[in-house]
Amino acid sequence: MPASLRKVAIIGGARIPFARSNTAYAETGNQEMLTAAMTALVSKFNLKGQLVGEVAAGALIKHSSDWNLARECTLGSGLHPRTPAYDLQRACGTSLTAVVQMGHRIATGEIDCAIAGGSDTASDVPLGYRDKLRRTVLRVNRAKSFGARLAPWFSLRPRDFKPATPGTTEPRTGMSMGDHTEVMAKEWNIGRAEQDQLAFESHSKAAAAWKAGFFGDLVSPFGGLTMDNNVRANASLETMAKLRTAYDRSAKGTLTAANSTPLTDGAACVLLGSEEWAKARGLPVLAYLTHSASAAVDFAGLAGPREGLLMAPTYAVPQMLDRAGITLQDFDIYEIHEAFAAQVLCTLKAWESEDYCRSKLGRGALGAIDRKKMNPKGSSVALGHPFAATGARIVAMLAKQLHERGSGRGLISVCTAGGMGVTAILER
């Protein structure tokens, strides 16, 4: 281990437009999308034929044939074929985790540059056998005679041929992420009007950013799209208020399609490197990755009362702040992933709660943030949320904003399935 760590530079990012599932990319898979995003990054930073230290990327929902997704996309991106790559997966925190892992290796001098990314599709999903049909096929495959191969099929019924599709239900609770967030919203008294307001602001800011050209060098056309197709420039609170609730259909329900992220297809990548590597190639450094943290909550109640599924960032952020020696208010930009508007509002309220911070975090309240500094270019409710791509999307956006400011510090907070959270700090 070296005596001192190197600074980790965020050089830039590239992605394809994010598309609502079953629209523009309905028949496009993860490999094609991630290869497109990586190819755009390679072109943007003149890396064609270049050997990169490592590529780390992943997807949450992928076919078994994509077992080597990152390496296959690397081979198709124009990078030197000797560039190593590996897959990883931490649900919605996948590509932010990839950024952090690559950053650590650059900091220790193990590699000089890296690409981190992610892709996800809720359109081109794998279909599996139901258990009885799967076991029958395996039994037939093991059989040694024609009779033994034929007999198992007679035990099947028409219902056994119905395909099994992947879902986002938590295995420990049998509840969807939306169901869990409804519970959180009720626990924290987060009303529908608050959620709709946050969602409206996300669309408004995202639409304004697209109109101003902010995404011009971050997003490359793909599949007939030139921009994210979920952004609603004409979003209105009146229209949002008319929607039915999506999870709790009673009068107590608050989550709707408007204040929740849509199922989304897309891919994104980030280029990281040491200062020396960037300087030698004439590449500007947008920002530096300086701190990170991850945490998890006991959402299944295995060791005590159940905690909110998406509340893990409330633990990760203060751990990270303590290591950095700063407070929650010491930021110029807050990029808080909007899995649901309610989840963002619950997180902010928890940090302001003396009781929560004392009982859960063993400390005083972190306090409130300046909401004008939160997600200034819009976030996942508007831009969309291809699970494994969101972290890379946020890192690239935040780094560009800090570069345009000329200085500053930004917080990234991403909640994930499985009751986990991944956070990071970028500085310039």
C-alpha positions, 0 to 999 in steps of 0.5 A: 500500500502506498504511503499516500493516496492519489487524487481521483479525477472525474473526467466526464461521462456519457450515456444514451437517452433514457426511455420509458420501458416498452417504448423506444428500446422495447427490443434492445438489450443491456449489451447493446445499450451499455456498448452504445454508452461506452462507445460514446465515452470512448469517442468523446475522450479519444480512447479508441484503441487505448488500453484502460486500467479496468472497466466495472459495470453491471445490470440488475435485470439481465439474461443469463447470456449476459454473464460477462456483460462488462467485458463483452461491452468493452470488446465492442466499445473500441477500447483495446481488447486487452482492457480487463472488465468485470460485472458487479451488482448492487441494485440501484447503487450498481454504477455508483459502487463501480465508480467508488471501487474504481476510484479506490484502485486509482487512489492506491496506484493500482491502475491509472484510469477506469470506466464505471457504468451500468445498464438496465432494461425493464423491457427486454427481460429474461423469462424463466421456467416455472419450477415444475417445468424447470425440474422436468427439463433437468430430469429429462436431460439426466435421463439415459433412455428414451422412455426415461426422457419421455415419462416426465413430460406426462406429469406437466399441466398447461399452467406449468408452461406459464413463464416466470418473469423477474420482479422487484418484490423484496424476497424477505417481505413479499412487498414491492419497493412502492409498497415499502415506500407507502409505509415510509410515507405514512410513518413520516407523515409525507402527504401526496401534495408534497410528493407531487410538488417535488415531482413537478419540480423535477420535471420542470428542472429537467426540462429547463436543463434540456432546453438550455443544452446542459445534456448536450455533451452528456447524452448521445443519440441512440435508438431513435431518441435524442433526449430522455422521453420521460421528461414532461415540460408541460407537467402540472400539479393539477394533472398529477392530482387527478391520477389514481394511487399506484400501491395503496388504492385506499384513501390513505394512499399517496404514491402515484405514477407521477411521483414515482420513477417509471420503469426505464431502459438505458445505460451510462458510463463515467471515465475516472483517472489520476490527475497525472493520467488526465494531464498527460492526455490533455483531458480536463478534470471536472471534479474529484471523488473524495469520500464515499460510504455504504450502509444497510437497514434492517427492513425485514425486522430480523434483529428488531423493529422493521426500518424503512426499506429506502432509508439506508442513506440516512445512515451512510451520509453521516458516516461519510460526513464524519470522515470528511469532517464536514456537516450536511450544510457544507454542500453547494449541490445535493444529488439525491436519487428520486426513487420516489418523491416520498423517499426523498422527503422521508430522508430529508425529514429523518436528517432533521429529526432529533429523535431519529438521529439520536435513536438510529444514528447515535448523534444529534440531528443533521439538520435541513438542507437548502432545497434550492440546491437539491437536484438542480437539473432534475432527477430520476422521477423526470429523467428516468431510472434504469436501475444500474445506470443511475449512479453513473448518470448522477456522477457525470451530471454533478461533476459537470455542474461543479466544473461549470461553477468553477468550485464547490462540493456535491453530495450524492445519495442513492437508495437501493433495493435490499435496504441499502444505500450508497453515497459519495462526495465530489469536490472541485 
